[in-house]
Amino acid sequence: MGPPAMDPEKTRDEADATNAPASQPRPIQIVTSTMAREFEKSATEIAASAFDYYKQPKDVATYIKKEFDKRYPSDGKATSGVYHCIVGRNFAASVSYETRFFLHFRVGQENVIIFKSKDSPFDTDQVDLNK
């Protein structure tokens, strides 16, 4: 089961995704992890599918993040945290993450970082931003 669509609101790049899986599987290497094996396995499976179907790193990152949100949804509390994903060959990152929720791995030559942060987005209709 692969990702034909991320969302009804696709970007142009997402619509240009390839429809055929890659001919050879890409090697996956865990670089750093504080995640449980179950989460590592989910992340690498989701990423492998994403790289087979999407060409742009931003689309791969979006797909991985959305799939993690579906599999491991927040309980709605502001302190529960949300998932984030970074994908690319060359980048630097400095992130704050929840203990036991950080994973850096490689799929072929691409780096993937997925982590959960403690702060959640808030509903701007319920928060006075003019204070």
Secondary structure, DSSP 8 states (H G I E B T S, - for coil): ---S-S-SS--HHHHT--SS--SS---EEEEEE-S-HHHHHHHHHHHHHHHHH--SHHHHHHHHHHHHHHHS---S-TTS-EEEEEEESS--------TT-EEEEEETTEEEEEEEES-----TTTS-TT-
